[in-house]
Amino acid sequence: MVAVVATVAYLGLEARSVEVQCQLSSGLPSFRVVGLPDKAVGESRERVHSALAAMGLSLPPKRITVNLSPADLPKEGSHYDLPIALALLSAMGVIDREALAEQVAVGELALDGRIIPSPGVLLAALHAGASDRGLICPAGQGTEASWAGTAVLAAPDLIGLLNHFKGTQTLPPPPPGEPDPPARGPDLKQVKGQEVARRALEIAAAGGHNLLMVGPPGAGKSLMAACLPGILPPLTPGEALEVSMVASVAGTLEDGRISRARPFRSPHHSASIAALTGGGARARPGEVSLAHLGVLFLDELPEFQRAALDSLRQPLETGEVTVARANAHVTFPARVQLIAAMNPCRCGHLADPALACSRAPRCAADYQGRISGPLLDRIDLHVEVDPVAASDMALPPPVEGSADVAARVAVARARQTARLAGTGRRSNAELDGDMLETHARPDVAGQDLLTRAATAMKLSARGYTRILRVARTIADLAGADQVTRVHVAEALSYRRMAPRA
């Protein structure tokens, strides 16, 4: 007979059902794994063999065939170790087959029989719950799996799991997970001066808009970007689960802790296309997906490879990224808020004749020309950050800090949540089509100003749309139902950097 154990294959944030079928037959002793396994799955034979030997069990002198069905679905990862071992033990008659019939198993095996963590357990738990099954997983990931609300059997090692099924030992239920409190970065009270940039940061937080800060070194661009998580509203429970699913697949969800804080990712400018958008031999989420529903901060923007930056254009527009491979297309969510910072030129002191290099102002055009016009067109707010003088540093800290700004942002976001209820959208940055026409259409004076400015500034259709979105956010911060000329004028003031072709 054939022993069957259920497990899953991961395709992006989707867990697909896989049956691990094990058969012992007469013939020369062998151990084969078939069904499109990758190298990690193929090597599970050695790990399973060693784990059974550590329990005092030896493989029967028979032909052992393990099939991963469906056979045309690629199988990747080390989480197939445990289901393969359980299917083999069931075929050997060590474990009752009925005990495994209502379970989904995932986990990697160590050579001494320990069950060690593997990425994607949260997705497997959600899949098991949707199919009315329990989940067998490593003890170190029991808390992570318990968030799915399904029955979880978290085993530290293979011998403990075997004793549990035989009734000689009872594995305790995993401890319930406690959400981490929202993390807070630096306080805006640490920012001296920069009133325009602080206002732009508040608008960006209130509407989920992309922001570019341009200024000399030491002006506080990175500090203000680090302050953004402190003024953003915490994730809703549903959003926290989305973010945690991405972290689970990437293997970065530590100790099963699900955080209500929005992700803040700041990759180095040497990052490749695969690092930013995802990829690799085994497709994994990149920085733009790890920042889903949070902030992707790109410091020293022109220093990134141009091809890597341009790879972000589609995710910024669609909110998802698709990694194409010869055998599969994997889609990851990528609804991010892009915050970028850059110097005006390579030396950084374009506006100061005493410090500027001899190539100014030509060096500025060359330096800023590394960023493509279409990418700049996708950034809603462009702000020039002035240098901070020593006299400014001696001033007392601002009276208004992150808590005050966060309160206004929360009110503006609440207005957007009520307005967008049932549409699947979360903020003004996602308004488009009829919804943009309905909720962001300015009054007569505002429309006249926008029309004339669009012609003078040579705004693209995308730029025109983003002006309306920013104006809608400014109106929300002011508590206004109608977008007026004042709101449009302020939105236009943050669009001074025209995109280049």
N, C-alpha and C positions, 0 to 999 in steps of 0.2 A: 504493500500500500504506500501511498504518497502522503507524507506529513506536510501540512500547510500552515504557515505563520504569516500574518499580515504585517506589512510595513508600508513606507511611503517613499516616493521619489519627489524631489523638490525641483520645480520649474518656476524660478522667480519666487513670488510669494504664494504660489499654488502648490499644495501637497497632493500628489496623485497616488491612488491606491496601487500597491505592488504586492503580489503574492510570492512568498518564498516557498518553493516546492522542493522537498527533499525526498529522494528515493534511494533505497539500498537494494542493489541487485547483485546477482552472481556474476563473477568475472574476475579479471585481474584487479587487485586492490588499487584504487585511484580515488581522487577527490577533485571533481571538476565543478566550476561555477560558470553557468552559461546565462544568456539573456542580456547581451550588451553591457557587461560590467566594465568599468574603467579600471585603471591599475590598482587604485586603492581597494576596490571591491574584490578584484582578483586576489590581492594579497591577504584577504580575510581568511583564506584557507589556513595559512600559517598561524594567524592569531587564534583562530578557533581551535586548531590542533593543539597549540601550546596551552590555551586556557583549559581545555578538557584534561590535558595531562596534569595540569596543576591541581585538578579536582580528583586525580587518581583514576581517570577514565581514559581508555585508549580507543582509537577508532576501530570499528569492526573491519576484519579483512575482506571487505566487499568493495564493489564499485559504487562510489557515492556520487550522485549527480544532484546538484542544486540548480534549479531553474528559477530565474527572476522574471516573473510574468507581469505585464505583457513584455514579450521578448523584443519588440521593436522600440521600446522606450529606453533611452540611455540611462544607466544607473551610475551615479557618481557619489562618492563620499564614503566615510568609514562607518556610518550609522547602520550599515547592513550586517555588521559583525554579529550583533546580538540576535537578530531574527534568524540568521543562518545557523547560529549555534543552537537556538531553541528548536528550529525545525529538525536539525540533526538529532538532538536529544529525544525529540518526539518520535522520529523514525526508529531510533534505537530502543524505544519503549521505556526510556527513563522518565519522561514526563507524559502525563495523560494528555492526549490530543484534545479532549474536550475542554481542558483548562485553558488552552491557548486559542480556542475558537472565537472568543469575544474580546481579543486583545490585539492591539497594534504595538509592535516592538521597535524601538530604535536605540542605538547605543554602540559605542566602540568598545572592543575588548582589549585589555592589556594581556601580556603573556602570562601573568600570574592569575588571571581569571577575574581581575577587577573590571567593573563596568565604568568606563570613563566618559565624560561629556563629549557630545558632538553637536555641530551647529543644527539649528532648525527644530529643536524640540517643541517650541511653542506652536509652530505650524502643525507638527504631527499631533499635538494634543487637541488642537482645534479640529483637525480632520477626524480624529478618533471620536470626539464628542459629536460631530455632525453625523457620523455613521453608527452612533449608539454603541460604541465600544470603549473599553478602557485602554490605558496606555501603560506600557512597561518602558521605563527609561532609567538612565543613570541616577543614582541617589543625589549627585551634585546638581541635578537639574529638575528635581522633583518640585521645588518651589516655583520654578519657571513654568512647568507644565500645569501646576495647580491653578494658574490664572485662567485657564480655558474652562474650568468648571466641570471637567470630566473626572472619572475615577482614575487615580494615578497609583501605579505600583513602582516605587522608586527603590531600586536594588543597588547596594554597594558593590556586590560581586556576584558571579555566576553561581557559586555554591549556596549563597544566601537565598537567591531566587529559586534554586532547585529545592531547597529545604522548605521554602514557603509553599510551593506547589505540593510537596509531599505532606505538609501539615505538621512538620516537626519544628517549624520556626514561623513567626508572624512578623512580616515587615511592617513597621509603623507607617502611618500616612505621612506624607511630606508636610512640613510646617507651612501654614498659609503665608503667602507673600504680603509684604507691607510696601506700599508705594513710597518711593523716595520723595521728600519734599522738593518743590521746585528749587533748582539751584539758582543762586543769584551771583552775578559777576560784580565788577566794580560799580560803585554808585556814581551817578551823574554829577554829584557834588564835587567829585575829583576833577571835573572838566572846568578849566578856567577860561572865561570868555566863550568864543565860538557860538554866539547866540543863533546865528543862521543855521549852522550845522546841527545844533541841538534841536531846533525846530524841525528841520528836515528829518532827523532821526525819529522824532515823535510822529510825524506824518507817515513815515515808512512803517513804524510799528503799528500804527492805528489801521492802516489799510493793507498791510502785507506787501508793500511796494519794494522794488529793487532800488538800491541807492549807490551812487558813486561819489566818493569824496576825493578831491584833488587838492593837494597842498604840500608845502615843504616838509622835510623831515622834522620830527619832534612837535608837530602842530597838534597832535592828539587824535589822529585818525583811528589808529588801532585801539586806543583807549575808548573812544566813543563806540566803536563796533563791539567791543567787549561789554559795554554797558547795555547793549540792546536786549540780551536775555532777561535783564532785570526789569524791563518795562513791557515785555510781551506778556500777554495773558497765558496762564498755564494751559496745558493740553487737556481737552475733555477726555473722559474715560475711553471713548471710541478712538480718538486720535492717539492716545497713549498706547492703545493696543496696536494700531497701525505702525507706529514708530518702533514698538518693541518687536513686531514681526520682522521688520527689516534688520534690526539688531540681532535677532535670533538667527536668521539665515547667515548673517555675516560673522556670527560667533562672538559678538561683542557684548552680549547681555550677561553681565556678571552676577552670579549668585541669585539669578531669578529676580533681580530688582527691576521693577518697572517704574520709570520716572515720569512725573507729570511735567518736567521741565522740557522746553523745546530744545531740540538738538542744536548745537553750535559747532560747526566743523570749520577748521581753518587749515587747509592743506598747504604745504610748502610749494613755492612757485616752480619747483622742479618736477611736480606731479605730471604723469603721463596722461594720455587720453583714457587708457583703461583705468587708471587710478581715479580720475574724475567722474567718468560716466559708468564704469563697471566693465567687467570682462575677465580675461584670463582664460586658461585652459578649461577651468571649471568656472563658469560665469558667476561672479560674485558682485554684489552691489558696490558701486563706487561712492565717492564723496557726495555727489549730488543726491544719491538715494539715502545715504546715511544721514543726510541733513533734511530728509523729508519732513515737512510741516515745521521746519525750523529755519536756521540761518546758515548759509554757506558764505563764509568770509574769505575773500581772495585779496590778500595784501600784496602790494607790489604788483598790481595787475599786469602791466606791460612785460614783466619778467617771465610770465607764463608762456609756454609754447603757443604760438598763434593757433595751430591746429587743435590744441587741447581746449583753448578758450572757445573756438568756434564749435566744438563738439557740444558745448552747453546751450547753443542757440535753440535747438529743438526741445530739450527738456524744459527750458525756461518758458517756452510757449505752450507746451502741451501738458506739463506736469507729470510726465513719465518718460522713461528711457528704455529703449529696446536694444538688447545685446543680441546681435545676429551671429549665429554659428552655423556650420554646415549641417549639423544634425538637430539643431533646435533654435528657436527664437525665444529669448527670456526677457520678460518685461518687468521692470521695477518701478515703483512710484518715485516721483522726483518733484513734488510740489514744494519748492524752496523759495526762500527770500534771499536774493543775492545782495550782499553788501561788499562793495569793492573799494579799495583805497589805492592811490597811486601818487607819485611825485609828478610835478608838472614837466620835468625833464630828467635826464639821467643824473645830473648833479643835484637836482632838487631845489635849486635856488634861482629859478628863472626870474622872479619878481624883484630880486635883490641884486642890483648891479655890482655891489661890492663883493658878493659871493658867487655870482653866476660865472659859468665857464666861458671860455673865449668863443665857443660855438653858438652861444645864445644869439637870437632866438631860434636858429635853425634846428638846434638839438631838440627843442620841444616838439617841433613838427615830426621829426624822425622818431622820437620816443613814443609820442602818443599815437603815431601812425601804426604802431604794432597791434593796436586794438581795432578790429574791423568795425565798420560803420553799422552793419546789421546787429552786432552784439550791443553796441552803444545805444542803438535804437530800442533795445529791449530793457534798458535801464530807465526807470521812471523819473528818478530824481538825480540831478547833477549839482553838486555843491562844491564851491571853492572854499577851502579851509585856510584861513589866514594864519601866518606865524604868530606864536605866542611870545610876547615880549617879557623881559624880566620883571617889569613893573606889574604885568598882569599876574604873574606867579605870586607876587607879594600880596595880592588882594585876598580878602577872606573868601572862603568857599561860597558858592551860590546858595541862596536860601532854598531853592527848589531842587530836590533830589529825585532819584529814580522812583520813589514811592509816589510822589506827587504826579509825575508824568504817567506812571503806570495806571493811576486812578482814571485819568482822562482817557487813556488808551482803552481801558476796560469799558468805559461808557460808550466810546465810539464803536468798539467791536460788538457791544451788545446791540446797538442800533443795526449794524450790518447783519448780525445773526437773525434778528427778527425780520429784517427785510428779505433775507435770502433763505428763509426757512423752507425746507422741502425742495430746494433746487439743486442740492449737492454741492453748492459753492459755499466758501467759508469767509471770503473777504472781498473788498472792493477791487482788489487786484485781479479777481477772476471774472469781473463783469464783462459781458460781451453781448453782441447781437441785440435782441429786443430788450433784454434786461438793462443794458447800458442806455438804450434810448429811453426807457421808462424811468429809471432811477437817477441818471446822471445828466439828463438834458438840462442845460442852463437856461436862465431866463433870457429875454430878448437882448438886453445889454450884454450879458455874458456871452451869448452866441455870436453877437456882432464882433466883440473883442476877439474871441477865439478864431473866427473866420479870417479876420484881418491879420492876426498874428501867425496863423498857419501859413498864409501866403507869404508873409514877410520872412518867416523863419524857414520856409520850405519844408514844413513838417510832412513826413510820410503818413500814410493812413494809420500805421501802427502808432506813430508818435501822437497823432491826433487823438486816437483812442485812449492812450495812456494819460494824456492831459486831462481828459474827462474823468478818468478813474481817480487821479490824484485830487482833482477839484471836488469830487464826491466825498473823498476822505476828509478834506479840509472842511467841507460843510458839516460832516458828521462830528468833527471835533468842536465845531462852533455850535452844534445842536440845531442846525438849520435843516429844514425839510427840502428846500429848493436850492439848487446850485446857482449862485449869483455871480455877478461880474467880479466881485472882490475875490471870491474863491478861485475863479478862472485866472485872474491876474496873478495870484500867488502861485498857482500851479505852473503858469508859464514862466515865472521867475526861476523855477528849478529846471528849466529846459534850455538853458542858455548855450550848452555845448551841442551844436548841431552835429549829427552823425555824418561821417565821411563815406563816400561811395567806395 
